[in-house]
Amino acid sequence: MRLRSLLDRLVTVVLCGVLAGLFLAAAAFPGNLVAGLGVKAASELWGDLPAQLRTPTTGQRTAVYANDGRTLITSFYDVNRRDVPLTEIAPVMRQAIVAAEDRRFYSHGGVDLRGLARALVSNASEGTTQGASTLTMQYVRNVLKSDPERTAEERESATEVSVGRKLQEIRYAAALEQTLDKDEILARYLNIAYFGSGAYGIAAASERYFSVTPAELTLDQAALLAGLVQSPNEYSPIDGDLEAALVRRSYVLDSMVATGAITAEQADQARAEEVTLDPTEQPNGCTAIDGGHADWGFFCDYLRTWWLHQPAFGSTADEREQALRRGGYTIVTSLDPEVQASALRQSLAVFDRDEPRALPIAAVEPGTGRVLAMAVNRNYSLDANPDGQDNRPNTVNQLVAGGGAIDGYQAGSTFKLFTMLAALESGLPLATGFDAPTRLATRHPAEGSTAACGDRWCPSNADPASMNGYRTMWDGFGRSVNTYFVWLSERIGPAKVVEMAQRLGITFRSDLDEELARTEPTEWGAFTLGVSATTPLDLANAYATVAAEGTYCEPLPVLSVAGPDGAKLPVGDPSCRRVLNADVARAATDAARCPVGQDPAFGRCTGGTATSVDRILEGRPVAGKSGTSDQDATKSFVAYTPQVAVAGIAANPDDPTDRVGISAQSGVVSAVARVIAMATAGRPEADFTPPSRQIALGNEPDPRSSPLTRPDDDLDLGSWLDRLGIPR
């Protein structure tokens, strides 16, 4: 501090000589004339203002809200600042900052010659460190020291103690006053000043100390905040010295009386007010979400990942990250707090947070791709876990949408939908029939599979009593008949099934899955049984495409994104395209009503694996499919109405060998159905459009007699083995 004081005195002595001419002019001419001459000289001698002073690039906080536009999810920022117009700042706050920092603000031209002379004399003769910076000069200094486009050295030089820096500040302030009016300068100052405790700008300061908006500040609150800017770290009533803050508040109140802004009585009344703090600390990032909503972090994480892939926010991921943290955006997301709460509640009803097994659930809106909920029985948190529990109850791994360390989970028979769609698209009707045996010998080699007939892959039905026999797509899907769908896949070729899944948004995050899809899709016969890893979000969105009658929409976590000026960006608009013929999608939906216990348009269901869904939804039109991976390692269910699609997959994210077991299936089915019930509560029932008779039944009155649908299907297992040359 002594060194700084000595430097200040040296600078002021030098400035006395530099500005002596101006001081003499001040004595001989009216102040406004001298100011005008000084400004004219500044403009002529030093040229235009730097761009950052004309259009400052100070960082602002990005706010993230739920779909109601009011419920704050979190914020992203490097510095906690949110700009507001002067009209949204209480008049007493404007008066208080002028009284505290620059009483002659409205009468000088950016440089207060009288104040500067007084400070120079006092500093040189008395050894004090009186300041003479006007609000305009302080604004210049704040912009230059915080401009991210300047180098670290340039930012540091904005506050160095030197004659050159002070002269630069003076000339910029004088020129700035020729460019902006006083109210604009005041607004910019109030939005950039640091008020301590991490609060930059009056909006953040009002929230930080009193949990109010700048428009709601009272006289005593405004005087206290105005007093902080001189030494924010020292005076902050939260992190600093409350008594010092009260002394400064008293000074500001007296200054307001001196300027005529308030009366002495008003000052005394405000001085008598106790400081009643109501601190609010703005969350910063996905792990800082407060209010008991740690589960929202998984959605927040997905939002951030989505943001980093949007070219509208920069040409590189680093630029987009900076835009998120400094751009001052207002993001209204698609997250529905009620649907999210229901999804978390249902996930926890199956497994609690400390269970090794997890039930991630995702909900998507058909026709827009908007993500309504992403929940799992975990906390999105960096907090430590008990010994031996790597990812529970706390984790930041993306368990719902995948990515990073999470490839996904096998979703079992839910993938039969892609086989059915590919078959329908290839011209086979829903009535395509096959006598499904217990086991089916295929043309695919049995390498690495326990389901083998010699060297051939031979999948089997899980429950021959209910699954074997003559089946169509309706009851084959309803009863989840493995051998029917493997046969159907072979009829059209597995490559078409793989391509269909990709077309509906299934992403292969596993290296092995990606390689098989890219190099050997024709040999991936087991794909129809859901051996590829996927996620609840991918699965829900794929089924949402069918619910939307073949319109695929990229998953979208936002409703709108607005810049700090309130202008909306086009990134909130759904990105959709038709990927299926509408009649094909309608036909698949017709068959998908069988598993959930409902009758399709053509009444061909003979049983389902998740018939409790119809009861839970009280007859509301719904379609869906359950899934089980090998040896009950995972249990899945995905269902949809025209208004919402929901998927859940029960698995152990850390140990694929840990089987969730048969008993988990009913819980998963119930969880998904109840989330749908919550999401559609109070909304009118929307029915599915029936498919055409042609795609349902084809040209044949009796599907069992069709040569198209019975290519030697009545061969028993032994005959199949003989035909393939496999020893019995």
N, C-alpha and C positions, 0 to 999 in steps of 0.2 A: 504493500500500500504506500510506503514512503517513496519508493522508486516511482510509482505511478504519479504520486503527488508532485514530485520534482519535475517529472516530464511534463505534466500538465502546466506547471508554472512556466517552464521553458517555452512550451508551445504558445502560451498566451502572451508572453513577452514578445516573441517573434511576430505574432499576429498583430500586436499593438502597432508595430512598425508598418506591416503590410497594409493594415486597414486604417492607418492614421488619416489618410486622405478622405476616406468615407466618413470618418467621425467628424472631421472638420466640415465636410459638406452637410452633415446632419445638423450641425449647429447653425449653419447659414441658410439652409433651405428646408422647406417643409419635408416631413418624413416620407410621404408618399412619392414626392418627386425624386428624392434620393433613391428610394427603393426602385422606382421605375428606371432611373439611370443605371443602377446596379444591375438590374435584370437585362436591360438593353446591352450593357457591356458584356455580361455573361453570355448572352446569346451570340453576340458578334464574335467574342474572343474564343469561346469554347465550343461553339457549334451545338448540334442537336443532342437531346437526351439519349442515353443508352436505352436500348429496346426494353430491357428488363424493368426500367422505371416507368416506361409508358404502359407496358403490359406485363406486370410481374408474374413470375412462375412459382410463387410460393406454394408449398405443398398443402393440400387440404385432406381432411379425413373423408374416407368413403364409408357411407352408412349402408348396412344391409338389413332389409326388412322382410318380414313374412308377407304372404300374399294379400294381407289386409292393408299393407302400406303403413302400418302404425307400430306393429310389434317388432321391436328391434331384435335382430338375431345377433349381430356383432358389428364391429367396425374394423377397418384396416387403415393404418396410418404409420408414417414415420414420425410426424409431429401431430399432436391433437389440435387440429384447427378446422373450423368450418366458417367460411365467410358468410356474412349477412349484410343486406343493404342497410343504409343509415336509418331508413324508415322503420326497421325492425329493432332498433336500439332505443331504449328509453331516453327521453330528453335529458333526464337528470344525469345519465351516464355520459352523454356528450358534454354536458356542462361541467361535470366533475373532472373529466380528463383534460379539458382545456384549462380549467382553474389550477389543476395540479401540475401540468407540464408546460403550459404556454398561454399565459393570460392574454397576451396581445396577438393571439393567433389570427383573429379576424381583421387586424389592422396592419400587419406587416406583409411584406412581399416575399415571404419564405425565409428571410434573414432578419432577425430583430436586432437592428443596429444599437438601439438603446440598451437592450439586455446584454448584448455582446460587450459593449463598452463597460457596462457596470461589472460584468463578470471578469473582464480582463483586468480592470483596476483592482478589484477585490482579490483576485487570485495572485496578482503580482505583488500587491502591497501587504496583504494580510496573511498570505500563505494558505488560504482556503482553496477549495476545489469547487467553486460555484460553477454550475453548468450554464451554457448559453445556447444550447441547441433548441431550436423551435420544433414543433411537432413535424413540420415538413422535413427538417433536417434529420430528425430521428427516423422518420419513415424511410428516407433515402438510405440511411445506415442499415436499417433492418432488412430492406430489400436486398442490398448488395451483400450482406453477410449470410443471407439464407438462400440465395439464388442457386439452384442445383446445376445450372448450366455453366457457372463459373468454377474455376479450379479451387482447390482447398486454399492455396496461397492467396488467390484473389479474394476469397471470402474472409480470410483472416485479416487481410489488409484493410477491410472496411471498418475495422475497429481499432486499428493501430493508433498510437499516440504520435502524430506527426503533423507538421504544418501542411504538407502536401495533401494528406487525407482530409484535413479540416477544410482546406480551400476547395478541394473537390466537392465535399459535402455541401459547402455554401453555394457553389456555382450550380450544382445540380438542383438544390432546393429552390434557388431563384428562378431557374429555367422551368422547373416543374410547376411553379405557381402560374406561369404563363400558359401552361398546357391544361391544367385541371382546376376546377373551382374548389373553393375552400371545403365545401361539404364532401366532395369526392375524396379530397386528401384526408379529411378527418375519418371518413368511413374506412379508407384503406389503412390508416394508422391503427384504428381500433381493431381491425381484422388481422393485423400482423404482430402487434405488440405481445410480448411475453408477460404473463401474469403469475408465473410460478406454478409449482405442483404439476408440471407437464402441460399446462393449459396455454395454448397460443391463440390469441384473438379473443374478443369479448364473448363470442358465443360459447367457446369451450370453457372460458373462465366462469361464466354464469352457471353453466352446468356443473363444473367441477366443484365450485364452492357452495352453491345454493340450490342446485337442481331446478333452476328456472331458465327461461329464455331471456335474452337480453332485453326484450320489451317489457319483462315483468320485474326488472330490478327496481328496488326502492331506493330512496335517497341514501340511507345509511349503508346499504349494500354497494351502491355505485361509488360512494366516497371511499369505501374500503378498497374496492378493486382498483380505482384510479390511483390510490396511494401505493399499490404494489409495484407498478411498473418501474419506479426508480431503482428498486433493489428487490426483485421478485423472490429470489431465494431466501433472502434475509427476513423479509416481511411476511411471507406466506403464513397465514394462520393455521394451515394444515401441517406444513413441513418446517416452518420457521418459527418466528417469535410473535406470538399473538399480541403481546404488549406493544411491541414496535409497530405492528400493523395498526393498533388503535391510535398510537401517536400520529402516524401518518394519516389516518382517517380524519383525525381532528384538524390536522393541517389543511387537508383538502376542503373540509367544511368551511374553515375560516377563509380560504381562498375563494370559495364559491360566494361567500358573503361579500368579499372585496370586489368581485366581478359583477355583483348585482344579480347573480343567478338565483340566490335564495336569501331569505331574511335571517337575521341573527337568531330569531326565535326558532325558525326551522332548523338551523344548524344545531342549536342547543338540544332540541328534541331528538334529532338524529344522533347526536353525540351520546345521549342517554340510553340509546338502544343497545341492548346486549347483542353481541355477535352470535347469531344462531346459524351455525353451519349445517348444511345438509349435503355432504360431499357425494358426488357421483363420479365414479371412475369408469370412463368409457372402455368397454372391452376392445381388445386389439388382437384380431386373428381368431382362428377356429377353436383353439384350446382355451380361449378366455371367455367363452360364452357363459353368462351368469344366469341367475334366476332359476337354478335347478334344472337347466335344460342341456346338460352335457351331451345328451343324445343328438342334439341338433348339429353337433360337430361333424357328423358323417355327411350330412347334406352340405354343410358349409365347405367341407373339404372337396366335395364334388363340384360345388360352385366355383371354387378357386381353380381347380383343374380345368374346368370348362373355360374360365376367363383367360387362362394362360394360353389357350389355343385359338383365341379370337383375334384375327388380324386388325380389327377395328381399334384395338387398344395398343398397337405397336407392331413393329415388324419382327421383333424377337421376343422370346419368353421374358428376358430381363426387362425390356421396355414395357411389357404388359404388366409385369409385377410392379414396376415403378408407377405405372398408371393407376393400378389398384390402390397403392399405398399413398399416393400423392395427388390423385386426380380429382378428389372431391365429388365422386359420383354418388348418386342415390340409386341403389339397386333394390327393386321390389321383386322378390323371388317368388317362385311358384309354391314354396312350402306352405302347406295348410296345417296350422298348429293343431287343429282338432284331429285331422287324419293322422298326423304324426304321433300325437298322444295315444291314439287308438292303436297304432302299429306297435309302439313301444310297450303298451300295456299287454297286448296279445303276445308279443315276443317273450315278455317276462312271465306270462302265464304258463309258458311251455318250459323255459329254462330261466333260472335266476342269473344274476350277473356273475356269480362265482362259479357257475357250471362250466366245465371244459367245453361243452357243446354250445353252439350259438344258433340263433334263428334270425338271420337278417331278412328284412321285409322291405319291399319297394312298391310304391303305388304310382301309376302313370295315368295321365289323361289321354284317352284315344283321340286321334284327330289333331292333337297339338304337340304331343310328346312331353308336355309339361310334367315335371316330377313333383308329385304332391307330398310324398313322404319317403324317408329313408331311415329305418330304425333297426336296432339290434340290441340285444341284452348286454350291452357294454357301455362304458363311459368313454367318450372321445376325450382323452386326457393323457398328459405326459406324466401324471403322478405315478409313483412307484407301485409295483404290484408285490404281493407276498412272494416269498421264496418258492420257486418251482412253478409259478403262474406267469408265464411270459407275457400273455396278452389278456389277462383278466384280473380284475374287472376293468382295467384301464388299457386303452390302446389307441394309436392313431393310424393303424392299418385300415385301409378302406375295405371293410368287410361286406359292404352292401353293393358297391359299384365295381369293385375290383381295381387292379392296378397296383404298382409297386410290388410288395411281397405277396399279394393276393391274386392268384390266377383265377380262382373261382372254385366251384364245386360241381360234381356230377349231378345232373338234374333228372336222370333216369327217363322214365317214359314220357315226360313232358315233351321230349324231342320227337315223339311220334307225330306230333302236329306237322312238323316239317315234311315228313314222309307223306302224310295224307295230302298236304297242299301240292307237293311235287307230283303226286299221282293224279290228282284232280286236274292239274294244269297240263298233264300229259294226255288227258282225254279219258282217263278211267273214272267212271261214275262212283258215287257213294255206295251203290249196290254191288260193286265188284266183290265177288265171293270167293272163298277159299276154305277148304276143310283143314283147319289148323290142327296139326298133330302136337303131341307133347313136346317132341324135339324135332328140329328141322335141320337136316344136313344142307349146308350151303356150299357154294363154290369157293368160299374164302378159306385160306389156310388158317390153321388153328394155333399159329405161333403165339406163345405167351398167354393163351387162354385155357382156363380149366374146362370150358364148355367145348369138348372136342369129341368128334367121331373119327378116330384114327388121326389123320392129319388135316381134317376138315373142321371148320368152326360149326358147332351145333348148338345154337341157343335153344332154351326150353321155356315153357310156360311156368309161371310161378305157382299157379293153382290149376292143374289140368282139369279138375272136376268142373270148374266154372268157365274155363277158357277154351278148352279143346272143342272141336266141331266146326261146323260150317259157320263162317263169320263174314260180315260185310264191314265196311269202314265204320258204320254206326256202332255195332256191338263190338267190333274189334277194338275201337277206341274206348268205348264205354267200359268194357271188361279188361282193357289193357292187355291184349293178347300178343305176346312177343312174337310168336312164330308167324302170325298173320302179317305183322308189320315188317318183319325181316323178309318174308316172301314178297311183300309189296315193294319193298326197297329194291329187291333183286329184279323185279319186273321192269322197273323204270331206270335202274342204275343208281347206286349210292351217290355218285357224283352230283346228281340232280338234287338229292336230299341235302347234301352239304352246301351246295350253292343256294338253295332255298333258305337255309338257316342264316347264311351270311347276308342274303338279301333283306332279311327281316331284322338285321342288326346284331346277330350273335357274333361276338368277337372272340377270336382264339388267342388268349393271353398266354397259355402254356406253350412252350417251345415245341413240345411233341405234337400237340394238337395242330399248331400252325403248320408244322412240316407235313403232317398227314393230309391236311386240307389242301395244301399247295402242291404236293408231289404225288399223293396216292389217293385222291378222293374216290376213284373207281373201286378201290379195294377196301374202303372203310365201311364194311358192312355193318359193324356194330354201332355206327354213328346213330342209327335210328333208335337205339335203346338208351341214348343219353350218356354215353361214356365220355364225352368231351366236357371239360370244365366250363362253367358259365356262372353268371351272377344273377341275383334276383332282379336287378335293374334291367339287364339285357333281356331276361326272360319275360318280365312284365311288359316291356316295350314291344317285344316280338308279338306277344299275344294281343297287345293293344292295336297292332297293325291289322290283325284279323278283325278285331272289334270295330275298327274304322273302315271295314270293308275293303281292305287292301291298300290303304294309304299309310305309308311309313313316314313317321316324323322322328327326326333326330331328338334324343332326350334333351330336354331344355329346362334348366333350373331357374329361369327368370321370367317375369311378366314384363318388366320394363327396366331400362337403364337410362338415367338422365345425367347430363353433365352438370357442373356447378351453376351454369346459367339456366338450368331447368329444361334445356332442349333434350328431347328424347333421341336415343340412338336406335338404329334399326335392328340391333342385335337381339332385341326381345321378341322379334317376330318368329313364329314357328317355321322350321325348314322341313317341308313335307313333299313327298312325291309318291305317285302311284307305283307300287311294285307288284301288285296282284290284280288280276281281273276281279271285279266286285262279286261276280257269281261264284268264283272259286272260293273267295273268302267267306261268302254266305254259306256255302256248302260245308266248309270246315266247321263253321260255327254250329251248323245244324247237327253235325256228329258230336261236337264238343259239349252239347247239352246232355248227352247220354251219361258221362261220368258223374255229373252232379245231380242226377236223379230227376231230370226234366225230360219231357217228351219233345222231340223235334217236330218240324212241320210234317214230315212223312211218317212219324210214329214208328220208327224202326228200332228203338232202344229196347234192349232186353236185360239191362242191368248196368250198374255203375260202381266205381270204386270210391266215390265221395258223395254218396247220396244225401248225407246230412246237410249239405250246402243248401239244398232246396228248402229244408225246414228252417235253417238259420235265416235265410233271406225271405222267408214267408212267401215263396212263389214268385218273387221278382225274377224276370228273365235273366238267366246267367248261363255261362258256359265255362268249361275249364278242364283241367287234367291234373291228376296226381302223378308222382314219379318216385321210384325207388331205385337206388343204385345197387350194385352187386353186394350181396350179403348185408343188406340194410345199412350200408355205411352212411347214406344220406337219405333224407325224406323231403320231398318237394311237393308243392301244390301251387298252381297258378290258375286264376279265374278272372273273368271279366264280364262286365255289362257294357252297353254302348257308352257308358259314362266314365268308367274307371276300370283299370286292369291292375291286379295286385298279385305279387309272387313272393313266396317264402321258401327258403331252402335250409333245412336243419342239417348241420354238419359240425365237425370239430375243425376249425380253421387251422389249428396247429398240428393236428395228427389225423391224417386221412384214414388210418387204420382203426381209429376209435369209432366203432359203429354206433349210430344213434338208436338203432333198434326198431323193431316193428311197432312198439307202443307209441313212438313219436308221431306216427302218421296222422292219427286222429287229432292230435294237438295242432299240427301244422295246418291241416285242412280247416279246422275251426278258427284258427288265428286269421288266416287269409279271408275266410268268409265273413268274419266279424268286422274286419277292417273295411271290406266292401260295404257291409251294412251301415257302418258309420259314415263312409264317404257318400253314400246315396240317400241317407236319411233326410226326409223332408223333400226329396226331389221326385218329380213325377216318374212313374215307371216308363222305361223306354224299351220297346220290344225289338227283337232282331228281325230283319227282313228275310223271309224264306228264300231258299235257292230255287232256281228253275227246275222243272221236272226233268229236263234233259240231263243236267249235271247230277241230279240225284239218282235217277233210275236208268238213264241211258235209253236205248231203243227197245229194250227187252221187257216184256211184261213180267217174266219170272227170272230173276237174276241167277237162280240155281241151274237153269238150263243153258246158260250162255257159254258158248265155247270160248269167248273172249276172256271170261273170268275163271275158267276151269281148265288150265293147261296141265293135265295129268295130276290134278290136285288130290285125287282120291288115292294116290299111292300111299301105303303105310310107310313107317320108318324103315322097315326092312327092305322094301322095294326101292326106297330112295338110296339106301346104302349100296344095294346091288347095282343100281344104275350108275352110281358114282365110282364103282369098283372098290368100295371100302369093305374090308373084312368085318363080319358081324362079331 
